[in-house]
Amino acid sequence: MLWSGRERAEAAWNESKNVRLCSLFILAARQLARLESLGQPIELADLFIGCAALGRGMTLVTWNVEHFRRIEGLRVVTPREILG
């Protein structure tokens, strides 16, 4: 079967989404294992939000700074810090 350019592009896009999703799960698993070994449980929603930001090199802006600062390597700031 010959693939058109559009089909190849869609297949490549889907593959890149799968790789990013796997990277997120691996990063989250490592962070979760580290936090659990330290006796610091974290809500799964917070874990995935933080790891999504971390994996993309983004700063997380939240009022819930203490929860997210436990995620190693994640930059966390409050809205007040952004607005001055």
ZILIN-V147205 format. One record per residue. PHI is phi in degrees with one decimal (none if undefined). PSI is psi in radians with two decimals (none if undefined). Layout:
((PHI	PSI) (PHI	PSI))
This chain:
((none	2.29) (-91.6	2.32) (-95.6	2.46) (-78.3	2.94) (-58.9	-0.67) (-65.6	-0.75) (-63.7	-0.71) (-64.1	-0.73) (-64.1	-0.74) (-65.2	-0.71) (-64.0	-0.73) (-65.6	-0.71) (-62.6	-0.81) (-62.3	-0.69) (-63.7	-0.73) (-67.1	-0.61) (-64.5	-0.71) (-64.1	-0.71) (-64.7	-0.76) (-63.4	-0.70) (-65.8	-0.75) (-62.8	-0.71) (-61.4	-0.70) (-62.7	-0.78) (-64.4	-0.70) (-65.2	-0.80) (-61.0	-0.78) (-64.5	-0.71) (-62.7	-0.73) (-65.2	-0.77) (-64.6	-0.74) (-62.6	-0.78) (-61.2	-0.75) (-63.4	-0.81) (-65.4	-0.71) (-65.8	-0.62) (-67.5	-0.43) (-90.5	-0.01) (71.6	0.54) (-120.6	1.40) (-62.6	2.69) (-139.3	2.51) (-63.5	2.44) (-61.1	-0.64) (-61.5	-0.79) (-62.8	-0.72) (-59.1	-0.85) (-71.9	-0.61) (-62.7	-0.84) (-63.7	-0.74) (-70.0	-0.56) (-63.9	-0.75) (-66.4	-0.79) (-60.2	-0.78) (-64.0	-0.43) (-101.0	0.07) (71.1	0.47) (-97.3	2.76) (-92.2	2.35) (-93.1	2.22) (-105.3	2.07) (-157.7	2.73) (-82.8	-0.31) (-91.2	1.00) (-62.6	-0.75) (-62.3	-0.65) (-62.3	-0.84) (-80.1	-0.41) (-65.9	-0.29) (-73.8	-0.27) (-80.6	1.94) (-60.3	2.21) (91.7	-0.19) (-82.1	2.26) (-85.6	2.19) (-128.7	2.30) (-136.9	2.79) (-91.4	2.79) (-58.4	-0.59) (-60.9	-0.67) (-66.0	-0.56) (-75.7	-0.77) (-83.4	-0.31) (88.4	none))
